[in-house]
Amino acid sequence: MKDPEHNKPATENDEIWQRRRRNLNLLIHYKGTNASALSRQIAESNNIKFGVNTVNAVLNGPSKPKFETLEMICEALGLHNVSILDAENPISEIRNDLFGMVQAISEDQAKEALEFLSQRFPDVRAAIAEKEKG
């Protein structure tokens, strides 16, 4: 998966990372874990060295981690997609489940679902199109 933030202006990118860090800290506390336990879990499940300093660097910045690092952290937290970190409410089980379903369906099924959702929620589709313009 490619990092969608690479073309964003610095200030917008900084805001995105502030939100991601806030949401990661929230999720870690919500899940009842900590940076040390999370790093051990990632190391064990991926058969790699993954120290607590890596997790702390992601949580406290100011550097931005590699996208693969962020994906591993999200996976360890049970998130289906890094994009959930950009949400106002990253704890939403419904949105997380929806991301998981989207990743699991075929391209044809995704097209069909997008058409259905676009018809069902035209105001959301219009808001997205407007946001993409400017």
C-alpha contacts under 8 A as a table, 3 or more apart, distances in Angstrom:
res1	aa1	res2	aa2	distance
2	K	67	F	7.54
3	D	6	H	6.27
3	D	67	F	6.07
4	P	7	N	7.34
5	E	8	K	5.44
5	E	13	N	6.61
8	K	12	E	6.35
8	K	13	N	5.72
9	P	12	E	5.47
9	P	13	N	6.04
10	A	13	N	4.99
10	A	14	D	6.00
11	T	14	D	5.00
11	T	15	E	6.28
12	E	15	E	5.10
12	E	16	I	6.27
13	N	16	I	5.06
13	N	17	W	6.29
14	D	17	W	5.14
14	D	18	Q	6.14
15	E	18	Q	5.05
15	E	19	R	6.26
16	I	19	R	5.19
16	I	20	R	6.15
16	I	86	D	6.79
17	W	20	R	4.85
17	W	21	R	5.97
17	W	64	K	7.50
18	Q	21	R	5.20
18	Q	22	R	6.11
19	R	22	R	5.06
19	R	23	N	6.01
19	R	85	L	7.25
19	R	86	D	6.42
20	R	23	N	5.07
20	R	24	L	5.97
20	R	85	L	5.01
20	R	86	D	5.92
21	R	24	L	5.05
21	R	25	N	6.16
21	R	58	V	7.04
21	R	59	L	5.18
21	R	60	N	6.99
21	R	61	G	7.90
22	R	25	N	5.28
22	R	26	L	6.19
22	R	59	L	7.76
23	N	26	L	4.92
23	N	27	L	6.01
23	N	85	L	5.82
23	N	86	D	7.87
23	N	89	N	7.96
23	N	90	P	6.20
24	L	27	L	5.06
24	L	28	I	6.06
24	L	59	L	6.82
24	L	85	L	6.95
25	N	28	I	5.16
25	N	29	H	6.31
25	N	59	L	6.57
26	L	29	H	5.32
26	L	30	Y	5.98
27	L	30	Y	4.84
27	L	31	K	5.94
27	L	77	L	7.43
27	L	90	P	7.19
27	L	91	I	6.65
28	I	31	K	5.25
28	I	32	G	6.30
28	I	33	T	5.49
28	I	34	N	6.05
28	I	35	A	7.77
28	I	77	L	7.32
29	H	32	G	5.01
29	H	33	T	6.03
29	H	34	N	7.01
30	Y	33	T	7.79
30	Y	91	I	7.95
31	K	77	L	7.48
33	T	37	A	6.30
33	T	38	L	6.78
34	N	37	A	5.48
34	N	38	L	6.02
35	A	38	L	5.05
35	A	39	S	6.02
35	A	52	V	5.82
35	A	55	V	5.81
35	A	56	N	6.44
36	S	39	S	5.25
36	S	40	R	6.36
36	S	51	G	7.72
36	S	52	V	5.05
36	S	55	V	7.92
37	A	40	R	5.15
37	A	41	Q	6.17
38	L	41	Q	5.07
38	L	42	I	6.22
38	L	52	V	7.80
38	L	55	V	7.71
38	L	73	I	7.57
38	L	76	A	6.95
39	S	42	I	5.15
39	S	43	A	6.10
39	S	50	F	5.66
39	S	51	G	5.59
39	S	52	V	5.25
39	S	54	T	7.77
39	S	55	V	6.41
40	R	43	A	5.09
40	R	44	E	6.10
40	R	50	F	7.02
40	R	51	G	7.33
40	R	52	V	7.78
41	Q	44	E	5.24
41	Q	45	S	6.05
41	Q	76	A	6.84
42	I	45	S	5.29
42	I	46	N	5.95
42	I	48	I	7.85
42	I	50	F	6.60
42	I	72	M	6.61
42	I	73	I	7.01
42	I	76	A	6.20
43	A	46	N	5.43
43	A	47	N	5.51
43	A	48	I	4.90
43	A	49	K	5.40
43	A	50	F	4.98
43	A	51	G	7.75
44	E	47	N	5.18
44	E	48	I	6.96
50	F	54	T	6.72
51	G	54	T	5.47
51	G	55	V	7.03
52	V	55	V	5.17
52	V	56	N	6.11
53	N	56	N	4.95
53	N	57	A	5.95
54	T	57	A	5.13
54	T	58	V	6.41
55	V	58	V	5.18
55	V	59	L	6.21
55	V	73	I	7.86
56	N	59	L	4.97
56	N	60	N	5.85
56	N	61	G	7.87
57	A	60	N	5.30
57	A	61	G	5.23
57	A	62	P	7.59
57	A	63	S	7.21
57	A	65	P	7.90
58	V	61	G	5.48
58	V	63	S	7.40
58	V	64	K	6.75
58	V	65	P	6.09
58	V	70	L	7.89
61	G	64	K	6.59
65	P	69	T	6.25
65	P	70	L	6.59
66	K	69	T	5.28
66	K	70	L	6.60
67	F	70	L	5.08
67	F	71	E	6.18
68	E	71	E	4.95
68	E	72	M	6.26
69	T	72	M	5.20
69	T	73	I	6.37
70	L	73	I	5.13
70	L	74	C	6.16
70	L	82	V	7.13
71	E	74	C	5.07
71	E	75	E	6.05
71	E	81	N	7.52
71	E	82	V	6.17
72	M	75	E	5.05
72	M	76	A	6.17
73	I	76	A	5.15
73	I	77	L	6.32
74	C	77	L	5.03
74	C	78	G	6.29
74	C	79	L	5.05
74	C	80	H	7.30
74	C	81	N	7.09
74	C	82	V	6.27
75	E	78	G	5.03
75	E	79	L	5.34
75	E	80	H	6.63
75	E	81	N	7.93
76	A	79	L	7.48
79	L	82	V	7.15
79	L	84	I	7.34
79	L	96	N	6.20
80	H	84	I	7.98
80	H	96	N	6.06
80	H	97	D	7.40
80	H	99	F	5.82
80	H	100	G	5.02
80	H	103	Q	7.90
81	N	84	I	5.97
81	N	96	N	7.51
81	N	99	F	6.25
81	N	100	G	7.34
82	V	85	L	5.78
82	V	86	D	7.81
83	S	86	D	5.39
83	S	87	A	7.22
84	I	87	A	5.33
84	I	90	P	5.62
84	I	95	R	7.56
84	I	96	N	6.83
85	L	90	P	5.77
86	D	90	P	7.54
87	A	90	P	5.54
89	N	92	S	5.92
92	S	95	R	5.48
92	S	96	N	6.36
93	E	96	N	5.08
93	E	97	D	6.00
94	I	97	D	5.13
94	I	98	L	6.13
95	R	98	L	4.94
95	R	99	F	6.21
96	N	99	F	5.15
96	N	100	G	6.32
97	D	100	G	4.98
97	D	101	M	6.23
98	L	101	M	5.07
98	L	102	V	6.18
99	F	102	V	5.13
99	F	103	Q	6.29
100	G	103	Q	5.22
100	G	104	A	6.28
101	M	104	A	5.04
101	M	105	I	6.28
102	V	105	I	5.55
102	V	110	A	6.67
105	I	109	Q	5.88
105	I	110	A	6.26
106	S	109	Q	5.11
106	S	110	A	6.11
107	E	110	A	4.98
107	E	111	K	6.19
108	D	111	K	5.10
108	D	112	E	6.26
109	Q	112	E	5.04
109	Q	113	A	6.08
110	A	113	A	5.02
110	A	114	L	6.03
111	K	114	L	5.09
111	K	115	E	6.20
112	E	115	E	5.18
112	E	116	F	6.22
113	A	116	F	5.04
113	A	117	L	6.08
114	L	117	L	5.14
114	L	118	S	5.91
115	E	118	S	5.10
115	E	119	Q	6.23
116	F	119	Q	5.28
116	F	120	R	6.03
117	L	120	R	4.89
117	L	121	F	5.70
117	L	122	P	7.84
118	S	121	F	5.32
118	S	122	P	5.32
118	S	124	V	7.72
118	S	125	R	5.82
119	Q	122	P	5.60
121	F	124	V	5.54
121	F	125	R	6.61
122	P	125	R	5.03
122	P	126	A	6.10
123	D	126	A	5.08
123	D	127	A	6.16
124	V	127	A	5.04
124	V	128	I	6.24
125	R	128	I	5.19
125	R	129	A	6.27
126	A	129	A	5.09
126	A	130	E	6.14
127	A	130	E	5.08
127	A	131	K	6.13
128	I	131	K	5.09
128	I	132	E	6.21
129	A	132	E	5.18
129	A	133	K	6.46
130	E	133	K	5.22
130	E	134	G	6.80
131	K	134	G	5.61
